[in-house]
Amino acid sequence: MKNNSTRIVLKGGINAEYGPLLWHPRQSRAVVRSYKGHSGVIFDIKLDADRLYSVSDDRTLVIWQRDTGTMLHRLYGHTARVLKVTLVPWCSGVVTVGEDNQCLLWSRDTGSRLLSLTPHTGNGIRSVDCVENVMATGGWDATVAKVSLSENMLSCTQHQFVSSPESSPKFLSWTENAGLLVHLADGELRSYDSSLKSYEVVIPAEISDFRGYSKHCKVGNILVIGGRTGNISLLDCSNMELGTLPCSIKSKIFSLTPVSPESERMFLSCQDDGYVILWKISDNEFSATPRLHLSLPKCKNRWITSACMLPSHGSLVVGDRKGGIHLYSANTSDSVGVCGVPLHSIAGLHGDNGTSQITTSNNMVLSLGRDGHLRFLKVRGTKLVIIRKHKPLSGVCWVEKLEKKGKCTVAYYFHGQQFKVTVLETGNTVFATECGGAHRSWDVLIRNNTLYFSYINNSKVKTIKQWYQRRVRASSLAP
């Protein structure tokens, strides 16, 4: 390598004790500096004006201060040996590839992960290079994948609210037009535009019924908000029209849960002593009417986390916070359903972290839990029968939901401190970011080949916008 007319020699090898080595051969044959920190073989090294970048079979990228040998960042993200590293000047980034088929783009300054792609199948990625805004990778599957990078592929913004507990953000949700709704602790509800630079107040704090406590769920483009005294409001996110539902039960709303499929336009409200109301949102008027009054079996955390309507069986399946699922009659003329007695229950099916999603497909009930398992069940008479179980993602427990995107199934899940989005058919992790874990308000939206992810951390709303592509096109090399 050459730098300022001075020839520099860098070496990495199998002796991890010394790490990368640097010489100035025109000045001395002695090693000028040894960069110690890796615990495995050094596979590749890159250098810019003031930093050195090295990757190793210890699965890390290390960024060093070139002149002092100080380790600035040790970056984890690969699950196998990291083979190549290259610089991406247009975004002050650095790309690493390895045997886990991952291609990761990192910020050179902060060390944060900006982009995650899996452009190849097989046993890994052998090489990577960038010219201007075009990145190419070569894999062991004998293909070359090309990605045209652009500034709008990724961005990260952060909104700092007034630090008082009364005005800190408590809930957020994306709308279908890529606007962001943020509910504050003082009851004020704000609607941000797609640029997230300006907002309008939808519910002023002075007249809000949700000061200090609120629960939320989305039913299509309708946001449902519940409060401490049992009051429930509907917000049409397309025009910000607000309506209030009559409620005879004046008790705290413990949860609001949308009922799948979305076309049913239904949601459940859960109140004291496991009392549940099934609401139907009107197709013609901006209102909702109660359809069923149900009761959850007694347990420690007695509220609902997921629900699904089975029209062909006239049944409703719900999942609770303790991981159990329950079958109810959805026929309003059935006295059992009206009285709210479960026809059948399977307690603790998904463990103590709860049930995250219940859907239906091909006359099967699909129950996804925070134990990482997807269970397939059938309704036979008045009972739920477990057919089989499947683990969609190996080593992952906290899977929040599975969603169909075209012909692919996309998984949204938490893994340690990270939130990830993975296409199950290809194993391609299209998005990954550090967010602190699952116990926080968050929302994700995929729209027009862009992925929007927002979450709340330390009273700050953090938003990441990234280019989204289920597959990266690869071309086979001619022999």
C-alpha positions in Angstrom: 0.0 0.0 0.0 1.1 3.6 -0.6 0.2 6.6 1.5 1.5 10.1 1.1 4.4 8.8 -1.1 5.5 6.5 1.7 5.3 2.8 1.0 3.5 0.8 3.7 3.4 -2.9 4.1 0.7 -4.7 6.0 0.6 -8.4 6.9 -1.9 -10.7 8.5 -1.5 -14.3 9.1 -2.1 -17.4 11.2 -0.4 -16.0 14.3 -3.2 -14.2 16.0 -1.0 -13.2 18.9 0.6 -10.4 16.9 -2.4 -9.5 14.8 -1.9 -7.3 11.7 1.7 -6.1 11.3 2.8 -2.8 9.7 6.2 -1.9 8.2 7.8 1.2 6.5 10.3 -0.8 4.4 12.0 2.3 3.0 12.8 3.5 6.5 13.4 0.2 8.5 13.0 -3.5 8.3 11.7 -3.6 11.8 8.0 -4.0 12.5 6.6 -0.5 13.2 3.4 -1.6 14.9 1.5 -4.7 15.9 -2.3 -4.5 16.2 -3.3 -7.0 18.9 -6.9 -7.9 19.5 -7.9 -10.7 17.2 -8.1 -14.3 18.5 -7.9 -16.1 15.1 -6.3 -16.0 11.7 -6.3 -12.7 9.9 -7.9 -13.1 6.5 -8.0 -9.6 5.1 -6.8 -6.0 5.8 -7.7 -2.6 4.4 -6.3 0.8 5.1 -7.5 4.4 4.7 -6.0 7.7 5.7 -6.0 7.1 9.5 -7.6 3.7 10.2 -6.9 0.1 9.6 -9.6 -2.6 9.1 -9.0 -6.3 9.7 -11.2 -9.4 9.6 -10.6 -12.8 11.1 -11.9 -16.3 11.7 -12.9 -15.0 15.2 -16.0 -13.7 13.3 -15.2 -10.0 14.0 -14.3 -6.9 12.1 -11.9 -4.7 14.1 -11.3 -1.0 13.3 -8.0 0.4 14.5 -6.4 3.8 14.8 -3.6 3.3 12.3 -0.9 5.5 14.0 -1.4 4.4 17.6 -2.7 0.8 17.2 -5.7 1.7 19.4 -8.8 -0.5 18.8 -11.7 1.8 18.0 -14.4 -0.8 17.4 -14.8 -4.6 17.5 -17.9 -5.4 15.5 -19.9 -8.6 15.8 -22.5 -9.7 13.3 -21.2 -12.6 11.4 -21.9 -16.2 12.5 -18.9 -17.8 10.7 -15.4 -16.8 9.5 -15.2 -13.3 8.0 -13.1 -13.6 4.8 -13.0 -10.2 3.1 -13.4 -6.5 3.9 -13.6 -3.5 1.6 -14.2 0.2 1.9 -17.3 2.0 0.7 -16.3 5.7 0.2 -19.8 7.1 -0.7 -21.2 6.5 2.8 -18.1 6.3 4.9 -18.8 2.6 5.2 -17.0 -0.7 5.3 -18.3 -4.0 3.9 -17.5 -7.4 5.3 -18.4 -10.9 3.8 -17.9 -14.4 5.1 -18.8 -18.0 5.2 -22.2 -17.3 6.7 -23.4 -15.8 3.4 -23.9 -12.4 5.0 -22.8 -9.2 3.4 -22.8 -6.5 6.1 -22.3 -2.7 5.7 -20.9 -0.9 8.7 -20.4 2.8 9.6 -16.7 3.5 9.8 -17.3 6.3 12.4 -19.8 4.8 14.8 -19.4 1.0 14.1 -23.2 0.6 13.7 -24.6 -1.8 11.1 -26.2 0.0 8.2 -27.3 -2.8 5.9 -27.5 -6.6 5.9 -27.8 -8.7 2.8 -27.6 -12.4 1.9 -27.0 -12.3 -1.8 -25.8 -15.9 -2.3 -26.7 -19.5 -1.4 -24.3 -22.2 -0.5 -21.2 -22.1 1.7 -20.4 -18.4 1.8 -19.1 -15.3 0.0 -15.5 -15.4 -1.2 -14.9 -11.8 -2.4 -16.4 -8.3 -2.4 -15.5 -5.0 -4.1 -17.1 -1.6 -4.5 -16.7 0.9 -7.3 -18.5 4.2 -6.6 -22.0 3.1 -5.6 -21.9 -0.4 -7.1 -21.0 -3.4 -4.9 -20.3 -6.8 -6.3 -19.8 -10.1 -4.4 -18.6 -13.5 -5.5 -19.9 -16.6 -3.8 -19.2 -20.3 -3.5 -22.4 -20.9 -5.5 -20.5 -19.8 -8.6 -22.4 -16.5 -9.0 -21.7 -12.8 -8.8 -24.3 -10.6 -7.2 -24.4 -6.9 -8.0 -26.1 -4.3 -5.8 -26.5 -0.6 -6.8 -26.2 1.4 -3.6 -27.9 4.8 -3.1 -28.2 7.3 -0.3 -31.9 6.6 0.2 -31.2 2.9 0.8 -30.5 3.7 4.5 -30.9 6.5 7.0 -31.2 6.8 10.7 -32.9 9.6 12.6 -33.5 10.2 16.2 -36.1 12.4 17.9 -35.5 13.7 21.4 -38.6 14.6 23.3 -38.8 16.8 26.4 -37.1 14.8 29.1 -39.9 15.1 31.7 -41.7 11.8 32.4 -45.1 13.4 31.6 -44.1 14.0 27.9 -41.9 11.0 27.1 -43.0 8.8 24.2 -44.8 5.6 25.2 -46.2 4.2 21.9 -45.6 4.5 18.2 -47.1 3.1 15.0 -46.5 3.5 11.3 -49.4 4.4 9.0 -49.9 3.0 5.5 -48.6 6.2 3.9 -45.3 6.0 5.9 -46.4 8.6 8.5 -45.5 7.9 12.2 -47.9 8.2 15.1 -46.4 8.9 18.5 -48.4 8.8 21.8 -46.8 10.7 24.7 -47.3 10.0 28.4 -49.2 13.2 28.9 -51.9 11.9 26.5 -50.8 14.0 23.5 -50.9 12.1 20.2 -48.7 13.4 17.3 -48.7 12.5 13.7 -45.4 12.9 11.8 -45.1 13.2 8.1 -43.0 10.8 6.0 -39.9 13.0 6.3 -40.3 13.0 10.2 -39.4 16.6 10.3 -42.8 18.1 11.2 -45.9 16.9 13.0 -49.4 17.9 13.8 -51.2 17.3 17.1 -54.0 14.8 16.7 -55.1 14.7 20.4 -54.0 17.6 22.5 -52.8 16.7 26.0 -55.3 19.2 27.6 -58.4 17.2 26.4 -56.9 13.7 26.2 -58.5 10.8 28.1 -55.3 8.8 28.0 -53.0 10.7 30.3 -50.5 8.4 32.0 -51.9 5.2 30.6 -53.0 3.9 27.2 -53.1 0.7 25.2 -53.2 0.4 21.4 -53.7 -1.8 18.4 -54.0 -1.4 14.6 -56.9 -2.8 12.6 -56.1 -2.0 9.0 -55.7 1.8 8.9 -57.6 2.3 12.1 -55.7 2.9 15.4 -57.6 1.8 18.5 -56.7 3.4 21.8 -57.9 2.3 25.2 -57.5 4.0 28.6 -57.5 3.6 32.3 -61.2 4.0 32.8 -62.4 1.7 30.0 -62.8 4.4 27.4 -61.9 3.4 23.8 -61.3 5.7 20.8 -60.8 5.0 17.1 -58.5 7.0 14.9 -58.7 6.8 11.1 -55.1 7.2 10.1 -56.0 8.2 6.5 -57.7 11.5 7.6 -57.0 11.7 11.4 -60.7 11.5 12.2 -61.3 10.6 15.8 -64.3 8.8 17.3 -65.2 7.4 20.8 -67.0 4.1 21.5 -69.7 3.8 24.2 -68.5 1.5 26.9 -70.6 0.2 29.9 -67.7 -1.5 31.7 -65.7 1.3 33.4 -62.5 -0.6 34.2 -58.9 -0.5 33.0 -58.1 -1.7 29.5 -55.3 -4.3 29.9 -54.9 -5.1 26.2 -56.3 -4.3 22.8 -55.7 -7.0 20.2 -56.5 -7.1 16.4 -58.2 -10.2 15.2 -56.8 -11.8 12.0 -57.5 -11.9 9.2 -57.5 -8.1 8.8 -60.5 -8.3 6.5 -62.7 -9.2 9.5 -62.2 -5.6 10.9 -62.4 -6.9 14.5 -60.5 -6.4 17.7 -60.7 -7.5 21.3 -60.6 -5.4 24.5 -59.5 -7.1 27.7 -60.4 -5.6 31.1 -60.6 -6.6 34.8 -61.0 -10.2 35.7 -60.3 -11.4 32.2 -63.4 -9.8 30.8 -63.2 -9.6 27.0 -65.3 -7.9 24.4 -65.1 -8.7 20.7 -65.7 -5.5 18.6 -66.6 -5.2 15.0 -65.7 -2.0 13.1 -68.5 -0.8 10.8 -67.8 -0.8 7.1 -70.1 2.2 6.5 -69.8 4.2 9.7 -66.8 5.2 11.7 -67.8 3.2 14.8 -67.6 -0.3 16.3 -70.2 -2.5 18.0 -69.7 -5.3 20.5 -70.3 -8.8 19.1 -69.3 -11.1 21.9 -68.6 -11.0 25.6 -66.1 -13.6 26.7 -64.0 -14.5 29.8 -60.5 -15.7 29.9 -59.5 -18.6 32.2 -57.8 -17.5 35.4 -54.0 -17.1 35.3 -51.4 -14.7 36.5 -51.2 -12.4 33.5 -54.8 -12.5 32.4 -54.9 -10.7 29.1 -54.9 -11.4 25.3 -51.9 -11.1 23.0 -53.2 -12.6 19.7 -56.5 -13.7 18.1 -57.9 -15.2 15.0 -61.4 -15.7 13.6 -62.3 -19.0 11.9 -65.4 -18.3 9.9 -65.7 -21.8 8.4 -65.9 -23.2 12.0 -67.8 -20.3 13.5 -65.0 -20.1 16.1 -62.5 -17.6 17.7 -59.0 -18.7 18.8 -57.1 -16.4 21.2 -53.7 -16.5 22.8 -52.9 -15.1 26.2 -49.8 -13.6 27.9 -49.0 -16.9 29.7 -48.6 -18.8 26.4 -52.0 -20.5 26.4 -54.6 -20.6 23.6 -58.3 -20.8 23.9 -61.2 -21.8 21.6 -64.5 -19.9 21.8 -67.7 -20.1 19.8 -68.1 -17.1 17.6 -71.8 -17.7 17.0 -73.8 -14.9 18.8 -76.8 -17.2 19.0 -74.7 -19.8 20.9 -75.2 -19.4 24.6 -71.8 -20.9 25.4 -70.1 -18.2 23.2 -72.2 -15.4 24.7 -71.5 -16.5 28.2 -67.8 -16.4 27.4 -67.0 -20.0 28.4 -64.0 -21.4 26.4 -64.9 -24.5 24.5 -61.3 -25.8 24.9 -58.1 -24.4 26.3 -54.4 -25.5 26.1 -52.6 -23.7 28.9 -48.9 -22.7 28.6 -48.6 -24.0 25.1 -45.8 -21.4 24.3 -44.3 -20.9 27.7 -44.3 -17.9 30.0 -43.3 -15.3 27.4 -46.7 -15.6 25.7 -48.3 -16.1 22.3 -47.3 -13.6 19.7 -49.5 -14.4 16.6 -52.4 -16.6 15.6 -53.4 -17.0 12.0 -55.2 -19.4 9.8 -54.2 -21.1 6.6 -55.7 -24.1 4.7 -58.2 -24.8 7.5 -55.3 -25.0 10.0 -54.7 -22.7 13.0 -51.1 -21.4 13.1 -50.0 -20.4 16.5 -46.6 -18.6 16.9 -45.1 -18.1 20.3 -42.2 -16.4 22.0 -40.7 -19.8 22.6 -39.7 -19.7 18.9 -42.1 -22.4 17.8 -44.9 -22.3 15.2 -47.6 -24.9 16.1 -50.1 -26.2 13.6 -53.5 -27.1 15.1 -56.9 -28.1 13.8 -60.4 -27.6 15.2 -62.1 -31.0 15.7 -65.6 -30.6 17.1 -65.1 -28.4 20.2 -61.4 -29.1 20.7 -58.0 -27.8 19.4 -55.7 -30.6 18.3 -52.0 -30.1 17.9 -50.9 -31.5 14.6 -47.2 -30.6 14.6 -44.7 -27.9 15.6 -41.9 -26.2 13.7 -39.1 -23.8 14.6 -38.9 -21.3 11.7 -35.6 -19.8 12.9 -32.9 -21.9 14.6 -31.6 -20.5 17.8 -34.3 -17.7 18.0 -37.0 -17.6 20.6 -38.7 -14.2 20.4 -40.4 -14.3 17.0 -43.1 -11.6 16.8 -44.8 -12.3 13.6 -44.7 -14.0 10.2 -46.0 -12.1 7.2 -46.6 -12.9 3.5 -44.8 -10.6 1.1 -45.5 -11.8 -2.4 -44.4 -15.4 -2.6 -42.1 -15.1 0.4 -42.7 -15.3 4.1 -41.0 -12.7 6.2 -40.2 -13.2 9.9 -39.9 -10.2 12.3 -38.1 -11.2 15.5 -35.7 -10.2 18.3 -32.4 -11.9 18.8 -30.5 -10.7 21.9 -30.3 -6.9 21.6 -31.2 -6.9 17.9 -34.3 -6.7 15.8 -34.1 -8.6 12.6 -36.2 -9.2 9.5 -35.5 -12.5 7.6 -37.0 -14.0 4.5 -37.6 -17.7 5.5 -37.4 -19.2 2.0 -33.9 -17.9 1.3 -32.6 -17.3 4.8 -31.8 -13.8 3.7 -31.6 -11.4 6.7 -32.7 -8.2 5.0 -32.6 -6.0 8.1 -30.8 -6.0 11.5 -30.2 -3.3 14.0 -29.4 -2.9 17.7 -32.4 -1.7 19.6 -32.0 -3.0 23.2 -34.3 -6.0 23.0 -38.0 -6.8 22.8 -39.5 -5.0 25.8 -40.3 -1.7 24.2 -42.8 -0.1 21.8 -41.8 -0.6 18.2 -43.3 -0.9 14.7 -42.1 -1.9 11.2 -43.5 -1.0 7.8 -42.4 -2.3 4.3 -43.6 0.0 1.6 -42.4 0.7 -2.0 -39.1 -1.3 -1.5 -38.3 0.7 1.7 -38.3 -0.7 5.2 -39.2 1.6 8.0 -38.4 0.6 11.6 -39.0 2.7 14.7 -38.6 2.0 18.4 -38.5 3.8 21.7 -35.3 3.7 23.8 -34.5 6.0 26.8 -37.4 8.4 26.0 -36.2 8.8 22.4 -37.9 7.8 19.2 -35.4 6.2 16.9 -36.2 5.6 13.2 -34.3 3.7 10.6 -35.2 3.8 6.9 -33.6 1.2 4.7 -33.9 -0.1 1.2 -35.7 -3.4 1.1 -35.3 -6.2 -1.4 -36.3 -9.8 -0.8 -33.7 -11.1 -3.2 -30.5 -9.8 -4.7 -30.1 -10.7 -8.3 -27.1 -13.0 -9.0 -25.5 -13.9 -12.3 -23.8 -17.2 -13.0 -20.2 -17.0 -14.2 -19.4 -18.4 -17.6 -16.8 -21.2 -17.5 
